[in-house]
Amino acid sequence: MSARLQDIIRPEIAALSAYAVPDARGLIKLDAMENPYPLPESLRDPWLAVLKDLALNRYPDPRAPELASMLRESMGIPSEAGLVLGNGSDELIQMLALAVARPGGKILAVEPSFVMYRLIARFAGLDYLGIPLKADDFALDLEAVLAAIERERPLIVYLAYPNNPSGNRFAAEDLVQIIESAPGLVVIDEAYAPFTDASFLGLVGDWDNLLVLRTLSKMGLAGIRLGYLVGPAAWIAEIDKVRLPYNINVLSQATASFALRHKSVFDEQARLIREERQRLYQGLKQLPGLQPYPSEANFILVRVSPSQADRFFARLYDAGILVKNLDGTHPLLADCLRITVGTPEENARVLQALAGLL
Ligand code: PMP
C-alpha cells in the first residue's frame, strides 16, 4: 500500500501554499525590493576574471575566511562578535528556528512585518505570535510587545529595522527596552541597512541576547543569496551547528568578496536610491487619494482609496510595472501596495501610470 499524503505531511504544512513569485519577464520589476542597478560595465570583466580561476570540482570552504574578513572590515562588525553566513538571510532565520525548536517554543514578531518569521516558525513546528503595530503609522506598540514578552516568554523576538512592508524604523530606545526585557534572543533584522542611518550592528556585545541579521540582497546582490548573522560568539557557535556544511557556494563567496572590494560602487547606488525614494515619495504624495508612508528603506508603502488596490495593481501591470499588492494579506494593510524604488525613469513611469488612473 502506498503512503498517504495526509498521513505523512504535517497538517500545518499541507495547509500552506508554496511561496509564489510572479513572472516578471518584460516588466519593470518593483515588487521585491531589489536594487535596480546592475553591476557596472566597468566591473564585469574584473569579476569574470575572478570567477575564471575558481575550482568548481571542490566543495566551498565552509568557513569562507576571505569573505568573512571582508565583511567584518567593510561592515564594521565588532571584532569580538561571532559571525555566521547564510544562503540569504532567509536561511539564517531558518537556522535560528532549527536551533531553538521544541514543542511549545514560541517566536514573537510584530505585524505586519517580514512574512518569513511566521512561515519559518511554522516549518519548524514553533508557535508564532504576531503583535500588531499601531494602525495609523505602523509604530511599535511597545506596551503590547513588552506585555506579550512577559506573558509568553518567546525564545526569539524578531524586529525588522527598518520594517518591511511599512518602511518605518522603530524607535531605538524601544528596541533597547525589548532587548532588556526579553528572556530569549532578540534579532534585529537590518536587511535595509544600506538605506538608513541607524544600526545596532556596532552594539553587538552590549547585551548578551542581541543578534543582528544582515543581507547583501538589497545592496545589489540579491542573485548571489548572501546573508550574515552577528552576535555574541557563544550564541553564534550554537547556531553554526545547524548550518549545512557547504551552504555558501564558491560563486557566491567569490562574488561577494569581489563586490565588497568595490563597496563604494554599491554605496553610491544606495545613495541614488535614497534620493529617488524622496522624489517618488513626494510624487506619490501629490497624487490625490494616495497616502504614501515615509520610508527609511528602498520601497514605499502606499495606501490607495478603499477597495481600489486591485485596480491600481492591474493598471500598473498593464503599464508594464510589477509592484506588490498587499491588500488582503493583513488587516492593517487593506488597500496597500508596496512599490520598490527603481531608477529615475522607472519611478517616473510609476507616477505617470498612477496619475493616468486618478
Ligand atoms: N529580512 C527582511 C526584513 C526582508 O524584507 C527580506 C527580504 N524581503 C529578508 C530579510 C530576506 O532577505 P534575503 O533572504 O534575500 O537575504
Residues whose N, C-alpha, C, O or C-beta is under 5 A from the ligand:
A	BS01	PMP	G88 S89 D90 F114 A160 N164 D189 A191 T215 S217 L226 G227
